[in-house]
Amino acid sequence: MRELAETLNCSPNYLSWQINKGLGQNFNEYVNGFRLKRFQHIALLPENKTLTLLALAFDSGFNTKSVFNEYFKKQTGLSPRAWLKARQLP
């Protein structure tokens, strides 16, 4: 964000405000939506069955466990583990 703001000759806060205004939502929420979709995709792949949910969350771009868990629950209404368990074949 800082580099882009510098290139555009504006402050990072102003750029963030403009992006939020243009998207109609917080930029971090917007980006986390893509991260969540990636997590949901890779969590269901058989080759990732041995990896922890946290490892998959980090691979998807989430930086902290708490942000991942809070955003996941807010968007799906389930914990990551409950979501995965509901989608796994018996």
N, C-alpha and C positions, 0 to 999 in steps of 0.2 A: 504494500500500500504506500509505504514511504517513497519508494523508487518511482512509482507511477505518479504520485503527487508531485514529486520533484520534476519529473518530465513535463507534467502539465502546468508547472509553475503555480501550484496552489498548496495549501496545507493538507496534511493527511486527514484531519478532522473534517475539513470542507469536502474533500473528495468522498470520504465515507458517508457524509450526510447526503451528498448528491446521489451516490449509488443507492443508498437506502430509499431515498425519495423515488428514484427511477424504478427500483424493483418493487416498491410497495411493501417492503419488509426489511428487517435487519440483514445486513450482508452476511454476518456469521451464520444466521439461521438459513439463509439461502445456500451457502456453501455446505453447511451440515446436512442439508437435504441430499446433496450429491454423495456425501460421505456415507450417509445411511443407506442409500440405494446400493452403493458398492458393497458395504458390509453385508447387506441382505443377500446379495448375489453370491459373494465368495463364501459366506457361512454355510451355504447349502451345497457347495461343491464337495464331492467325496474326498478329494485329495487334501482338503483342509480339515478333515474330521479330527485329526490328532492335535490341531492347534487350539489354543485357548481362545475364548471369545475376546479377551483383551488384546491378544496378539492380532486377531483379525480386525479389531477396532482401530488399532494403531496403524495397521497396514492400509486401512481405509481412509486414514488421514486425521482421525481424532487424536488430540494431543494428551488428553487426560481421561482417566477412567470415569470420573464424576461427570464430565461434560457428555461423554458418550452415553452413560447410563441415564442421565436426566433427559437428554434429547431423545433417546430411543423411546423411553417410557412416555414422554410427552407426545410423540408422534404416533406410536402404535398402541398405547394403553397397556403394554406388556413389558415385562423385563426382557432383556435379550435372551436369557436362557429359556424363559417360557415361550417366547416367540419361536425359537429354534426347535424346541421340543414339539411344538404343535405342528411343525412342518416336516419333521423327520419321519421317514417311513418306519413302520414297526419292525 
